[in-house]
């Protein structure tokens, strides 16, 4: 008879989901990867998507939308791994398997009230892609809310959302040379004042200093902007970015929280917020990216 651990590994293999290998260090600082490695080269124009998927709790609805649009690059926020609220599945791995895509997962938090005794639960950002990934790293914000941290007088019950970790951005480089795109998949803090989110975005703009000014860069995700004239948006505009999508309702509660920005020789076409989709409390934003580097003209 198969042991439970063997059964889980077999099921993961069937789904195309990579099981996490034991290793030293904090799992919050490791990027999980799985699915087939992208086989082709970097494309000069491709379809993309940014979407806060509300943990992946409506996984069939999310999968249907992704399989209908089949983006070459999908930036997902609020993605669960092994959490009870989303069926204890690897949400990024399952969605990537349906698309035949590669996935990367950057954990924000260990969800202390969502795991089991044998398997902890994680929550963070994911990227699904068929484009070549030349590098990936976690930019964990030093500025963070104190709201989520465990406290000795609070039990780790699911509804209290006690967490270990903090918000982050998953930073990628796709392609190389003259066909390179730098991507920041961002989820800013939902708690606290707009000044906290501004400090987190300033960490992103400071990180951009590692790239030459002519580098094509995409910054997208759930920025949790509250003010009509948000300082978070102004910080990106001051850093030379252009608004490709955002400033309109992107959630079922009527909030404008989700944005897409580009800088350098890259343009966005046909950006659309899909308010007909009810698979999450946020609406997906689809768009087409076109690199304008000399190699792509």
C-alpha positions as a Python dict, from the first residue, in 0.01 Angstrom:
ca = {
    (1, 'X'): (0, 0, 0),
    (2, 'X'): (125, 352, -85),
    (3, 'X'): (217, 576, 202),
    (4, 'X'): (42, 913, 216),
    (5, 'X'): (361, 1103, 132),
    (6, 'X'): (419, 891, -179),
    (7, 'X'): (59, 941, -286),
    (8, 'X'): (95, 1320, -256),
    (9, 'X'): (412, 1318, -466),
    (10, 'X'): (244, 1109, -736),
    (11, 'X'): (-53, 1347, -747),
    (12, 'X'): (179, 1647, -770),
    (13, 'X'): (366, 1485, -1057),
    (14, 'X'): (41, 1422, -1244),
    (15, 'X'): (-54, 1789, -1200),
    (16, 'X'): (288, 1907, -1307),
    (17, 'X'): (341, 2069, -968),
    (18, 'X'): (691, 2063, -824),
    (19, 'X'): (708, 1949, -463),
    (20, 'X'): (923, 2166, -242),
    (21, 'X'): (1256, 1999, -176),
    (22, 'X'): (1396, 2012, 176),
    (23, 'X'): (1662, 2279, 210),
    (24, 'X'): (1817, 2504, 468),
    (25, 'X'): (1703, 2858, 535),
    (26, 'X'): (1371, 3032, 579),
    (27, 'X'): (1108, 2917, 324),
    (28, 'X'): (982, 3277, 314),
    (29, 'X'): (1304, 3371, 133),
    (30, 'X'): (1283, 3100, -133),
    (31, 'X'): (1111, 3126, -470),
    (32, 'X'): (919, 2813, -561),
    (33, 'X'): (933, 2707, -925),
    (34, 'X'): (767, 2436, -1128),
    (35, 'X'): (609, 2335, -1452),
    (36, 'X'): (789, 2305, -1785),
    (37, 'X'): (1078, 2543, -1843),
    (38, 'X'): (996, 2788, -2124),
    (39, 'X'): (1139, 2642, -2445),
    (40, 'X'): (1115, 2939, -2683),
    (41, 'X'): (1290, 3274, -2699),
    (42, 'X'): (1173, 3611, -2576),
    (43, 'X'): (880, 3750, -2774),
    (44, 'X'): (866, 4114, -2885),
    (45, 'X'): (488, 4133, -2839),
    (46, 'X'): (271, 3916, -2617),
    (47, 'X'): (-48, 3909, -2413),
    (48, 'X'): (-23, 3961, -2037),
    (49, 'X'): (-246, 3980, -1732),
    (50, 'X'): (-241, 4113, -1375),
    (51, 'X'): (-493, 3983, -1121),
    (52, 'X'): (-543, 3960, -746),
    (53, 'X'): (-710, 3617, -736),
    (54, 'X'): (-836, 3632, -376),
    (55, 'X'): (-618, 3338, -262),
    (56, 'X'): (-743, 3112, -540),
    (57, 'X'): (-1057, 3016, -349),
    (58, 'X'): (-1258, 3003, -674),
    (59, 'X'): (-996, 2799, -855),
    (60, 'X'): (-1224, 2666, -1135),
    (61, 'X'): (-1339, 3019, -1225),
    (62, 'X'): (-985, 3155, -1226),
    (63, 'X'): (-861, 2862, -1435),
    (64, 'X'): (-1141, 2911, -1691),
    (65, 'X'): (-1048, 3276, -1744),
    (66, 'X'): (-677, 3199, -1776),
    (67, 'X'): (-737, 2913, -2019),
    (68, 'X'): (-968, 3133, -2228),
    (69, 'X'): (-708, 3412, -2261),
    (70, 'X'): (-387, 3205, -2231),
    (71, 'X'): (-153, 3497, -2156),
    (72, 'X'): (220, 3454, -2211),
    (73, 'X'): (272, 3634, -1879),
    (74, 'X'): (30, 3626, -1585),
    (75, 'X'): (108, 3827, -1270),
    (76, 'X'): (-103, 3698, -982),
    (77, 'X'): (-138, 3840, -632),
    (78, 'X'): (-290, 3675, -322),
    (79, 'X'): (-197, 3319, -416),
    (80, 'X'): (-227, 3035, -163),
    (81, 'X'): (-20, 2721, -119),
    (82, 'X'): (-153, 2442, 107),
    (83, 'X'): (-406, 2670, 282),
    (84, 'X'): (-728, 2519, 419),
    (85, 'X'): (-943, 2808, 283),
    (86, 'X'): (-840, 2725, -76),
    (87, 'X'): (-861, 2347, -50),
    (88, 'X'): (-498, 2280, 53),
    (89, 'X'): (-383, 2288, -309),
    (90, 'X'): (-81, 2454, -469),
    (91, 'X'): (-279, 2724, -649),
    (92, 'X'): (4, 2852, -871),
    (93, 'X'): (113, 2502, -966),
    (94, 'X'): (-241, 2391, -1046),
    (95, 'X'): (-310, 2695, -1265),
    (96, 'X'): (26, 2661, -1441),
    (97, 'X'): (-45, 2295, -1512),
    (98, 'X'): (-369, 2388, -1688),
    (99, 'X'): (-181, 2631, -1912),
    (100, 'X'): (127, 2415, -1965),
    (101, 'X'): (324, 2709, -1824),
    (102, 'X'): (617, 2762, -1591),
    (103, 'X'): (539, 2914, -1252),
    (104, 'X'): (729, 3107, -986),
    (105, 'X'): (593, 3165, -637),
    (106, 'X'): (725, 3421, -386),
    (107, 'X'): (572, 3375, -38),
    (108, 'X'): (468, 3687, 151),
    (109, 'X'): (341, 3514, 463),
    (110, 'X'): (327, 3185, 639),
    (111, 'X'): (-44, 3166, 723),
    (112, 'X'): (-35, 3035, 1080),
    (113, 'X'): (-406, 2954, 1100),
    (114, 'X'): (-433, 2786, 760),
    (115, 'X'): (-178, 2504, 763),
    (116, 'X'): (-179, 2159, 915),
    (117, 'X'): (60, 1990, 1154),
    (118, 'X'): (246, 1835, 861),
    (119, 'X'): (222, 2106, 596),
    (120, 'X'): (247, 2481, 664),
    (121, 'X'): (41, 2718, 450),
    (122, 'X'): (185, 3005, 242),
    (123, 'X'): (44, 3313, 71),
    (124, 'X'): (213, 3539, -183),
    (125, 'X'): (274, 3642, -543),
    (126, 'X'): (298, 3412, -844),
    (127, 'X'): (397, 3447, -1206),
    (128, 'X'): (287, 3204, -1478),
    (129, 'X'): (478, 3236, -1803),
    (130, 'X'): (591, 3072, -2124),
    (131, 'X'): (866, 3332, -2165),
    (132, 'X'): (1231, 3264, -2067),
    (133, 'X'): (1311, 3376, -1712),
    (134, 'X'): (1677, 3478, -1679),
    (135, 'X'): (1657, 3578, -1311),
    (136, 'X'): (1409, 3598, -1023),
    (137, 'X'): (1430, 3741, -672),
    (138, 'X'): (1211, 3853, -382),
    (139, 'X'): (1208, 4220, -286),
    (140, 'X'): (1073, 4202, 69),
    (141, 'X'): (965, 4542, 195),
    (142, 'X'): (1141, 4672, 503),
    (143, 'X'): (844, 4903, 567),
    (144, 'X'): (556, 4689, 687),
    (145, 'X'): (243, 4685, 899),
    (146, 'X'): (253, 4541, 1248),
    (147, 'X'): (-109, 4427, 1215),
    (148, 'X'): (-53, 4067, 1103),
    (149, 'X'): (219, 3947, 1339),
    (150, 'X'): (149, 3674, 1597),
    (151, 'X'): (84, 3785, 1953),
    (152, 'X'): (116, 3574, 2262),
    (153, 'X'): (-238, 3651, 2375),
    (154, 'X'): (-404, 3560, 2042),
    (155, 'X'): (-456, 3201, 1923),
    (156, 'X'): (-365, 3117, 1564),
    (157, 'X'): (-726, 3077, 1459),
    (158, 'X'): (-792, 3117, 1086),
    (159, 'X'): (-1024, 3417, 1115),
    (160, 'X'): (-763, 3615, 1312),
    (161, 'X'): (-517, 3589, 1017),
    (162, 'X'): (-200, 3564, 1223),
    (163, 'X'): (96, 3563, 986),
    (164, 'X'): (472, 3543, 976),
    (165, 'X'): (645, 3748, 708),
    (166, 'X'): (561, 4066, 518),
    (167, 'X'): (455, 4210, 183),
    (168, 'X'): (688, 4183, -113),
    (169, 'X'): (740, 4218, -486),
    (170, 'X'): (843, 3930, -710),
    (171, 'X'): (1106, 4078, -944),
    (172, 'X'): (1190, 3899, -1270),
    (173, 'X'): (1407, 3950, -1574),
    (174, 'X'): (1258, 3795, -1887),
    (175, 'X'): (1477, 3737, -2191),
    (176, 'X'): (1819, 3892, -2223),
    (177, 'X'): (2019, 4150, -2419),
    (178, 'X'): (1805, 4361, -2649),
    (179, 'X'): (1501, 4144, -2582),
    (180, 'X'): (1479, 4187, -2208),
    (181, 'X'): (1189, 4296, -1989),
    (182, 'X'): (1215, 4363, -1615),
    (183, 'X'): (895, 4281, -1426),
    (184, 'X'): (786, 4370, -1072),
    (185, 'X'): (476, 4181, -953),
    (186, 'X'): (375, 4399, -656),
    (187, 'X'): (134, 4365, -365),
    (188, 'X'): (140, 4664, -131),
    (189, 'X'): (5, 4656, 224),
    (190, 'X'): (-373, 4667, 270),
    (191, 'X'): (-347, 4791, 630),
    (192, 'X'): (-219, 5125, 753),
    (193, 'X'): (-200, 5468, 592),
    (194, 'X'): (-116, 5559, 235),
    (195, 'X'): (222, 5677, 362),
    (196, 'X'): (313, 5313, 439),
    (197, 'X'): (230, 5207, 84),
    (198, 'X'): (431, 5501, -44),
    (199, 'X'): (737, 5386, 153),
    (200, 'X'): (698, 5037, 8),
    (201, 'X'): (675, 5173, -346),
    (202, 'X'): (980, 5389, -280),
    (203, 'X'): (1166, 5065, -205),
    (204, 'X'): (1065, 4944, -552),
    (205, 'X'): (1175, 5265, -723),
    (206, 'X'): (1506, 5255, -532),
    (207, 'X'): (1560, 4897, -648),
    (208, 'X'): (1518, 5014, -1008),
    (209, 'X'): (1855, 5188, -979),
    (210, 'X'): (2026, 4861, -1068),
    (211, 'X'): (1896, 4886, -1427),
    (212, 'X'): (2008, 5125, -1705),
    (213, 'X'): (1759, 5401, -1787),
    (214, 'X'): (1674, 5247, -2128),
    (215, 'X'): (1564, 4912, -1977),
    (216, 'X'): (1200, 4816, -2052),
    (217, 'X'): (1025, 4779, -1713),
    (218, 'X'): (676, 4666, -1613),
    (219, 'X'): (537, 4733, -1263),
    (220, 'X'): (192, 4586, -1199),
    (221, 'X'): (-24, 4447, -924),
    (222, 'X'): (-249, 4530, -633),
    (223, 'X'): (-120, 4862, -497),
    (224, 'X'): (-408, 4903, -250),
    (225, 'X'): (-427, 5272, -336),
    (226, 'X'): (-682, 5463, -129),
    (227, 'X'): (-651, 5830, -226),
    (228, 'X'): (-783, 5968, -556),
    (229, 'X'): (-448, 6138, -606),
    (230, 'X'): (-237, 5862, -452),
    (231, 'X'): (124, 5940, -360),
    (232, 'X'): (202, 5581, -462),
    (233, 'X'): (104, 5661, -820),
    (234, 'X'): (286, 5994, -810),
    (235, 'X'): (604, 5817, -697),
    (236, 'X'): (596, 5598, -1006),
    (237, 'X'): (519, 5890, -1236),
    (238, 'X'): (810, 6084, -1082),
    (239, 'X'): (1031, 5780, -1153),
    (240, 'X'): (950, 5805, -1524),
    (241, 'X'): (667, 5551, -1549),
    (242, 'X'): (355, 5583, -1764),
    (243, 'X'): (12, 5460, -1655),
    (244, 'X'): (-93, 5173, -1880),
    (245, 'X'): (-399, 5070, -1677),
    (246, 'X'): (-550, 5183, -1348),
    (247, 'X'): (-739, 5466, -1188),
    (248, 'X'): (-1071, 5292, -1249),
    (249, 'X'): (-1278, 5042, -1053),
    (250, 'X'): (-1097, 4707, -1026),
    (251, 'X'): (-1281, 4544, -732),
    (252, 'X'): (-1634, 4436, -652),
    (253, 'X'): (-1639, 4697, -375),
    (254, 'X'): (-1591, 4975, -629),
    (255, 'X'): (-1226, 5051, -545),
    (256, 'X'): (-941, 5142, -781),
    (257, 'X'): (-664, 4926, -633),
    (258, 'X'): (-496, 4753, -929),
    (259, 'X'): (-254, 4919, -1171),
    (260, 'X'): (-16, 4860, -1461),
    (261, 'X'): (281, 5091, -1529),
    (262, 'X'): (559, 5079, -1789),
    (263, 'X'): (887, 5263, -1835),
    (264, 'X'): (1139, 5271, -2116),
    (265, 'X'): (1099, 5121, -2465),
    (266, 'X'): (783, 4920, -2400),
    (267, 'X'): (420, 4999, -2477),
    (268, 'X'): (85, 4860, -2366),
    (269, 'X'): (-207, 4808, -2601),
    (270, 'X'): (-567, 4701, -2543),
    (271, 'X'): (-565, 4722, -2163),
    (272, 'X'): (-901, 4606, -2032),
    (273, 'X'): (-1053, 4555, -1685),
    (274, 'X'): (-1285, 4252, -1700),
    (275, 'X'): (-1567, 4350, -1466),
    (276, 'X'): (-1780, 4063, -1593),
    (277, 'X'): (-1554, 3814, -1413),
    (278, 'X'): (-1666, 3717, -1061),
    (279, 'X'): (-1399, 3455, -977),
    (280, 'X'): (-1231, 3695, -730),
    (281, 'X'): (-1309, 4012, -537),
    (282, 'X'): (-1072, 4185, -785),
    (283, 'X'): (-1118, 4197, -1162),
    (284, 'X'): (-843, 4076, -1396),
    (285, 'X'): (-664, 4330, -1615),
    (286, 'X'): (-551, 4200, -1954),
    (287, 'X'): (-319, 4389, -2189),
    (288, 'X'): (-75, 4342, -2475),
    (289, 'X'): (290, 4435, -2426),
    (290, 'X'): (517, 4543, -2712),
    (291, 'X'): (891, 4589, -2667),
    (292, 'X'): (1034, 4888, -2853),
    (293, 'X'): (1403, 4801, -2835),
    (294, 'X'): (1603, 4809, -3162),
    (295, 'X'): (1600, 4429, -3177),
    (296, 'X'): (1217, 4433, -3176),
    (297, 'X'): (1152, 4711, -3427),
}
